[in-house]
Amino acid sequence: MTRAKQSDLVLDGNEVKLRLKAERMQTRQPVHVDWVRFTVNLRNAPTPTVNDLFPLHDGARWSDDVQHLDRYARLAKLLRDMPDGEFAASAQAKTLAEQACEALGPDFSVYPELRKGHDFYRFRWSIVRNDVECGWVGFLSSGESPRQQAQASTIHCNLYGTACTFAKHGFNDRLAAVVDRVEAKVTRIDLALDFFDGMRGGMERVVEDYKAGLMDHHSNRPSCNQVGDWCNARGGKGRSFYFGSKEAGKQTNAYEKGIQLFGPKDESQWLRIELRYGNKLRELSSDMLRRPADFFGGASDWHASILREAEAQFVPEPVPTKPRLAVETILAEVKRNVQWVRDTAAPSLALAFQFLGMDDFIELVSHQKAPGRLQKFTEGEISSAYQRAFKRSTGSGYGRVGLQPT
């Protein structure tokens, strides 16, 4: 790395640190919202402005021409219901991006040109600060699969850590109001606790806490992953200790933030505990934006104890996993299994049933594991769903077992 790049790194790092410290002093809140993603159904998305839908000649504004608010309201409703979905989705996504910028503060704006989408969205409106992208709102799907077609009925907002760091103080409350207004589903939120001058025991203490079982939750030991140079204390790239699982929707990363921002010569001892929540197995409330410390402290007893070391005031609030998979989900899996039996295995089963004899046939099919997709359900759940599925199958004429004459 050149000296110029090292200097830029230090300057950027100092700016980040100053912003975070200023936010903590202003809000008296030690836990920082560091990343947010949420999805909105198009039917709930904000109504685009007439100026976006019908741009006039330079300098003109629709507000100069529309005389009555009731006329505007009728026009907005008509435009929202118009069949040209692509145009409407683009305008609604741009309006949502503008609302996100308003929540973030005056330094943020929507880039004036459409860009290629991310995460299977066809297009995106970029949210920029100093012309650098720090978030986006995606819309329309990039493919024709049923899953992507379902995605086409949504728009998605993704605000990076940079946006959250440089947002005007109080952005999380303003953003929560946007989420509530459009009835959005929060799909990811990162909550960060910074120890700018280091944490007692440092990274080694985090590992020892894990080995001692202090991070166990409901008697379960989360998985862990160590990244970086652990053989040499404060190695060149810094160290990270992950525990939990993205797939399960809750993962924590303890890492040397100072080295990440300032490089290997950092002397600040800055350590960050970053908790990432996802919505795969959980419902993420907009209150997580308003009260990040409560939800950080509710993640586990270990998170609460670390937060107390930061002298935070909080009331722990856990984010529970969803109840056991819904009956309709179980039924869908069983119906898929029944369909496979009917389309693929039925002829072979019929032959075995007809010619093996009852004892040999029962021995053949007994003591078998459930198919992989059904192993996550209990025997009682499978039994109930299988009966329902076969009732429907029999009603369609394919519930019988036996060879059909040719």
C-alpha positions as CSV (number, residue, x, y, z in Angstrom):
1,M,0.0,0.0,0.0
2,T,1.4,3.4,-1.0
3,R,1.8,6.2,1.6
4,A,-1.0,8.2,-0.2
5,K,-3.4,5.3,0.2
6,Q,-2.4,4.8,3.8
7,S,-3.1,8.5,4.5
8,D,-6.5,8.2,2.8
9,L,-7.3,5.2,4.9
10,V,-6.4,7.0,8.1
11,L,-8.4,10.0,7.1
12,D,-11.5,7.9,6.3
13,G,-11.1,5.9,9.4
14,N,-10.9,9.0,11.6
15,E,-14.0,10.4,9.9
16,V,-15.9,7.2,10.6
17,K,-14.8,7.2,14.2
18,L,-15.7,10.8,14.8
19,R,-19.2,10.2,13.2
20,L,-19.8,7.2,15.4
21,K,-18.7,9.0,18.6
22,A,-20.8,12.0,17.8
23,E,-23.8,9.8,17.2
24,R,-23.3,8.1,20.6
25,M,-23.0,11.4,22.3
26,Q,-26.1,12.9,20.5
27,T,-28.4,9.9,21.0
28,R,-26.9,8.5,24.2
29,Q,-27.2,5.2,22.5
30,P,-24.1,2.9,22.4
31,V,-25.5,0.4,19.8
32,H,-25.3,1.7,16.2
33,V,-27.6,0.5,13.4
34,D,-25.0,-0.5,10.8
35,W,-26.9,-2.0,7.9
36,V,-30.6,-2.3,6.9
37,R,-32.5,-4.1,4.2
38,F,-36.3,-4.2,3.8
39,T,-38.8,-5.4,1.2
40,V,-42.1,-3.7,0.2
41,N,-45.0,-5.1,-1.7
42,L,-45.8,-2.9,-4.7
43,R,-49.4,-2.5,-3.5
44,N,-48.0,-0.8,-0.4
45,A,-45.2,1.1,-2.0
46,P,-45.3,4.9,-2.0
47,T,-47.3,6.6,-4.7
48,P,-44.9,8.3,-7.2
49,T,-45.1,12.0,-7.7
50,V,-46.8,13.4,-10.7
51,N,-43.5,15.1,-11.6
52,D,-41.8,11.7,-11.9
53,L,-44.7,10.1,-13.8
54,F,-45.2,13.0,-16.3
55,P,-42.0,15.1,-16.5
56,L,-42.7,18.5,-18.2
57,H,-40.4,20.9,-20.0
58,D,-37.4,22.2,-18.2
59,G,-38.3,24.4,-15.3
60,A,-42.0,23.5,-15.2
61,R,-43.6,21.7,-12.3
62,W,-46.9,19.9,-12.1
63,S,-47.6,21.7,-8.9
64,D,-47.9,24.8,-11.0
65,D,-50.6,23.3,-13.2
66,V,-52.7,21.1,-10.8
67,Q,-55.2,23.3,-9.1
68,H,-57.0,21.0,-6.7
69,L,-55.7,18.4,-4.3
70,D,-58.6,16.1,-4.8
71,R,-57.9,16.1,-8.6
72,Y,-54.3,15.1,-7.7
73,A,-55.4,12.4,-5.4
74,R,-57.7,10.9,-8.1
75,L,-54.9,11.1,-10.7
76,A,-52.4,9.5,-8.3
77,K,-54.8,6.6,-7.7
78,L,-55.4,6.2,-11.4
79,L,-51.7,6.1,-12.1
80,R,-51.0,3.6,-9.3
81,D,-53.6,1.2,-10.8
82,M,-52.4,1.6,-14.4
83,P,-51.5,-1.7,-16.1
84,D,-48.0,-0.6,-17.2
85,G,-46.4,-2.4,-14.3
86,E,-42.8,-1.7,-15.3
87,F,-43.3,2.0,-15.4
88,A,-45.3,2.2,-12.2
89,A,-42.7,0.0,-10.4
90,S,-39.8,2.2,-11.5
91,A,-41.6,5.4,-10.3
92,Q,-42.6,3.7,-7.0
93,A,-39.0,2.5,-6.4
94,K,-37.6,6.0,-7.1
95,T,-40.1,7.5,-4.6
96,L,-39.1,4.9,-2.0
97,A,-35.4,5.7,-2.6
98,E,-36.2,9.4,-2.2
99,Q,-37.9,8.7,1.1
100,A,-34.9,6.7,2.3
101,C,-32.7,9.6,1.4
102,E,-34.9,12.0,3.4
103,A,-34.5,9.6,6.4
104,L,-30.8,9.5,6.0
105,G,-30.3,13.3,5.7
106,P,-29.4,16.1,3.3
107,D,-26.1,14.6,2.2
108,F,-27.9,11.8,0.3
109,S,-29.7,11.7,-3.0
110,V,-30.9,9.4,-5.7
111,Y,-28.6,9.0,-8.7
112,P,-30.5,10.3,-11.7
113,E,-29.9,7.3,-14.0
114,L,-31.2,3.7,-13.7
115,R,-28.5,1.0,-13.2
116,K,-28.5,-2.7,-13.5
117,G,-30.1,-4.4,-10.5
118,H,-28.6,-6.6,-7.8
119,D,-29.9,-9.8,-6.0
120,F,-32.1,-10.8,-8.9
121,Y,-33.7,-7.4,-9.3
122,R,-33.6,-6.2,-12.9
123,F,-33.0,-2.5,-12.2
124,R,-31.9,-0.3,-9.2
125,W,-32.0,3.3,-8.2
126,S,-28.7,4.1,-6.5
127,I,-28.6,6.0,-3.3
128,V,-25.5,8.1,-3.3
129,R,-23.4,10.3,-1.0
130,N,-20.8,12.4,-2.7
131,D,-21.7,10.5,-5.9
132,V,-20.6,7.2,-4.3
133,E,-23.2,4.5,-4.0
134,C,-24.1,3.6,-0.4
135,G,-27.5,1.9,-1.0
136,W,-30.0,1.1,-3.6
137,V,-33.7,0.3,-4.3
138,G,-34.3,-2.6,-6.7
139,F,-37.4,-3.4,-8.7
140,L,-38.6,-5.9,-11.3
141,S,-37.1,-9.4,-11.6
142,S,-34.2,-10.4,-13.7
143,G,-35.7,-13.9,-14.6
144,E,-38.8,-15.7,-15.5
145,S,-38.8,-18.4,-12.8
146,P,-41.9,-18.5,-10.5
147,R,-39.8,-17.3,-7.5
148,Q,-38.4,-14.4,-9.5
149,Q,-41.9,-13.5,-10.8
150,A,-43.0,-13.3,-7.2
151,Q,-40.1,-11.0,-6.5
152,A,-41.3,-8.8,-9.3
153,S,-44.2,-7.8,-7.2
154,T,-41.9,-6.2,-4.6
155,I,-39.3,-3.5,-4.4
156,H,-36.3,-3.8,-2.1
157,C,-34.2,-1.2,-0.2
158,N,-30.6,-2.0,0.8
159,L,-28.7,0.6,2.9
160,Y,-25.0,-0.1,3.4
161,G,-23.0,0.5,6.5
162,T,-21.6,3.7,4.9
163,A,-25.1,5.1,4.6
164,C,-25.9,4.3,8.2
165,T,-22.6,5.7,9.5
166,F,-22.8,9.1,7.7
167,A,-26.6,9.5,8.1
168,K,-27.9,12.5,10.1
169,H,-28.4,11.6,13.8
170,G,-31.8,10.0,14.4
171,F,-32.0,8.4,10.9
172,N,-33.0,5.1,12.4
173,D,-36.2,6.6,13.9
174,R,-37.0,8.3,10.6
175,L,-36.3,5.1,8.6
176,A,-38.5,3.1,11.0
177,A,-41.4,5.5,10.2
178,V,-40.8,4.8,6.5
179,V,-40.8,1.0,7.1
180,D,-44.1,1.3,9.0
181,R,-45.7,3.5,6.5
182,V,-45.2,1.2,3.6
183,E,-45.7,-2.0,5.7
184,A,-42.3,-3.2,4.8
185,K,-40.7,-6.5,5.9
186,V,-37.2,-5.9,7.4
187,T,-35.0,-8.7,6.0
188,R,-31.7,-7.7,7.6
189,I,-30.4,-5.4,10.3
190,D,-26.9,-5.2,11.7
191,L,-26.4,-3.8,15.3
192,A,-22.9,-2.8,16.2
193,L,-21.4,-2.1,19.7
194,D,-18.0,-0.3,19.5
195,F,-15.3,-0.3,22.1
196,F,-13.2,2.5,20.7
197,D,-10.4,2.0,23.3
198,G,-10.6,-1.7,23.4
199,M,-12.6,-4.2,25.4
200,R,-11.4,-5.9,28.6
201,G,-9.5,-9.1,27.5
202,G,-9.7,-8.2,23.8
203,M,-10.2,-10.8,21.1
204,E,-8.6,-13.5,23.3
205,R,-11.4,-13.0,25.9
206,V,-14.0,-13.4,23.2
207,V,-12.6,-16.8,22.3
208,E,-12.3,-17.9,26.0
209,D,-15.9,-16.8,26.6
210,Y,-17.0,-19.0,23.7
211,K,-15.0,-22.0,25.0
212,A,-16.5,-21.5,28.5
213,G,-20.0,-21.7,27.1
214,L,-20.9,-18.1,27.8
215,M,-22.3,-17.7,24.3
216,D,-24.5,-20.8,24.6
217,H,-28.2,-20.1,24.0
218,H,-30.9,-22.4,25.5
219,S,-28.1,-24.9,26.2
220,N,-27.0,-24.9,22.5
221,R,-23.5,-24.1,21.5
222,P,-23.5,-21.9,18.3
223,S,-21.0,-22.7,15.6
224,C,-17.9,-20.6,15.3
225,N,-15.3,-19.4,12.8
226,Q,-12.0,-17.7,13.3
227,V,-10.7,-15.5,10.5
228,G,-7.4,-13.6,10.3
229,D,-3.9,-14.0,11.7
230,W,-4.5,-15.6,15.1
231,C,-0.9,-16.8,15.4
232,N,0.4,-13.2,15.7
233,A,-1.6,-10.9,18.0
234,R,-3.0,-8.0,16.0
235,G,-1.9,-9.4,12.7
236,G,-1.7,-7.4,9.6
237,K,-5.3,-8.0,8.5
238,G,-6.9,-8.1,11.9
239,R,-8.8,-10.9,13.5
240,S,-12.5,-11.8,13.4
241,F,-14.4,-14.3,15.5
242,Y,-17.8,-15.3,14.2
243,F,-20.4,-17.3,16.1
244,G,-24.0,-18.1,15.2
245,S,-25.3,-18.7,11.7
246,K,-26.4,-16.5,8.8
247,E,-28.7,-19.4,7.7
248,A,-30.4,-19.3,11.1
249,G,-30.7,-15.6,11.0
250,K,-28.5,-14.6,13.9
251,Q,-24.7,-14.2,13.6
252,T,-22.3,-12.2,15.7
253,N,-18.8,-11.0,14.5
254,A,-16.3,-9.7,17.0
255,Y,-13.5,-8.1,15.1
256,E,-10.6,-5.5,15.2
257,K,-12.3,-2.5,13.7
258,G,-9.3,-0.3,14.2
259,I,-7.1,-2.5,12.1
260,Q,-9.8,-2.7,9.4
261,L,-9.9,1.0,9.1
262,F,-6.4,2.2,10.0
263,G,-4.3,-0.8,8.9
264,P,-1.8,-2.9,10.8
265,K,-0.2,0.0,12.6
266,D,-3.4,0.9,14.4
267,E,-2.8,1.5,18.1
268,S,-6.4,2.3,19.1
269,Q,-7.4,-1.2,20.2
270,W,-10.8,-0.5,18.7
271,L,-12.9,-3.6,18.8
272,R,-16.5,-4.0,17.5
273,I,-19.1,-6.6,18.3
274,E,-21.5,-6.7,15.4
275,L,-24.8,-8.6,15.5
276,R,-26.5,-9.5,12.3
277,Y,-30.2,-10.5,12.3
278,G,-31.9,-12.0,9.2
279,N,-35.5,-12.8,8.6
280,K,-35.2,-16.4,7.5
281,L,-36.4,-17.8,10.8
282,R,-37.5,-14.6,12.5
283,E,-39.8,-11.6,12.2
284,L,-37.7,-8.5,12.4
285,S,-39.6,-5.6,13.8
286,S,-39.2,-1.9,12.9
287,D,-38.6,-1.4,16.6
288,M,-35.2,-2.8,16.1
289,L,-34.4,0.4,14.4
290,R,-35.8,2.5,17.2
291,R,-34.3,0.5,20.1
292,P,-31.2,-1.2,18.9
293,A,-29.7,-1.7,22.3
294,D,-32.7,-3.6,23.6
295,F,-32.5,-6.1,20.8
296,F,-28.7,-6.3,21.0
297,G,-29.0,-7.1,24.7
298,G,-31.8,-9.6,24.0
299,A,-29.7,-11.7,21.7
300,S,-28.2,-13.8,24.6
301,D,-26.9,-13.4,28.1
302,W,-23.4,-12.8,26.7
303,H,-24.6,-9.9,24.5
304,A,-26.3,-8.4,27.6
305,S,-23.2,-8.7,29.7
306,I,-21.0,-7.1,27.0
307,L,-23.5,-4.3,26.7
308,R,-23.5,-3.7,30.4
309,E,-19.7,-3.3,30.2
310,A,-20.4,-0.4,27.8
311,E,-22.6,1.1,30.6
312,A,-25.7,1.0,28.4
313,Q,-29.2,1.4,29.7
314,F,-31.4,-1.2,28.0
315,V,-34.2,-3.7,28.5
316,P,-33.3,-7.0,26.8
317,E,-35.7,-8.0,24.1
318,P,-35.1,-11.2,22.2
319,V,-36.1,-11.9,18.6
320,P,-37.6,-15.4,18.8
321,T,-37.5,-17.8,16.0
322,K,-40.8,-18.5,14.3
323,P,-43.0,-21.3,15.6
324,R,-42.6,-24.7,14.1
325,L,-43.0,-24.7,10.3
326,A,-46.6,-24.0,9.4
327,V,-49.0,-26.8,8.6
328,E,-49.3,-25.6,5.0
329,T,-45.5,-25.8,4.5
330,I,-45.5,-29.4,5.8
331,L,-48.4,-30.2,3.5
332,A,-46.6,-28.7,0.5
333,E,-43.6,-30.9,1.1
334,V,-45.7,-34.0,1.6
335,K,-47.7,-33.3,-1.5
336,R,-44.4,-33.0,-3.5
337,N,-43.4,-36.4,-2.1
338,V,-46.8,-37.9,-3.0
339,Q,-46.5,-36.5,-6.5
340,W,-43.0,-38.1,-6.8
341,V,-44.4,-41.4,-5.7
342,R,-47.2,-41.2,-8.2
343,D,-45.0,-40.1,-11.1
344,T,-41.8,-42.1,-10.5
345,A,-42.0,-44.8,-7.9
346,A,-45.6,-46.1,-8.2
347,P,-45.0,-48.6,-11.0
348,S,-42.1,-50.2,-9.1
349,L,-44.0,-50.2,-5.8
350,A,-47.0,-51.8,-7.5
351,L,-44.8,-54.6,-9.0
352,A,-43.2,-55.2,-5.6
353,F,-46.5,-55.2,-3.8
354,Q,-48.0,-57.7,-6.3
355,F,-45.2,-60.2,-6.6
356,L,-43.0,-60.0,-3.4
357,G,-45.7,-61.1,-1.0
358,M,-46.9,-59.1,2.0
359,D,-44.1,-60.0,4.4
360,D,-41.3,-59.2,2.0
361,F,-42.9,-56.0,0.8
362,I,-43.3,-54.8,4.4
363,E,-39.7,-55.6,5.1
364,L,-38.7,-53.7,2.0
365,V,-40.4,-50.5,3.0
366,S,-40.1,-50.6,6.8
367,H,-37.4,-48.9,8.9
368,Q,-36.5,-46.4,6.2
369,K,-35.5,-42.8,6.8
370,A,-37.8,-40.1,5.6
371,P,-36.7,-38.3,2.4
372,G,-34.3,-35.5,3.1
373,R,-36.9,-32.7,2.6
374,L,-39.2,-34.3,5.2
375,Q,-36.6,-35.1,7.9
376,K,-37.2,-31.7,9.6
377,F,-40.7,-32.7,10.5
378,T,-42.0,-35.0,13.2
379,E,-43.7,-38.3,12.5
380,G,-47.0,-36.9,13.7
381,E,-46.8,-33.9,11.4
382,I,-45.9,-36.1,8.4
383,S,-48.7,-38.5,9.2
384,S,-51.4,-35.8,9.4
385,A,-50.2,-34.1,6.2
386,Y,-49.8,-37.4,4.3
387,Q,-53.4,-38.3,5.1
388,R,-54.6,-34.9,3.8
389,A,-52.4,-35.2,0.7
390,F,-53.6,-38.7,-0.2
391,K,-57.2,-37.7,0.3
392,R,-56.7,-35.0,-2.3
393,S,-54.7,-37.4,-4.5
394,T,-57.4,-40.1,-4.3
395,G,-60.0,-37.6,-5.2
396,S,-58.0,-36.8,-8.4
397,G,-58.0,-40.5,-9.3
398,Y,-54.4,-41.4,-8.5
399,G,-54.5,-42.6,-5.0
400,R,-54.9,-46.3,-5.9
401,V,-52.1,-48.8,-5.8
402,G,-51.8,-51.6,-8.3
403,L,-50.9,-52.2,-12.0
404,Q,-53.3,-50.9,-14.6
405,P,-54.0,-53.0,-17.6
406,T,-52.4,-51.9,-20.8
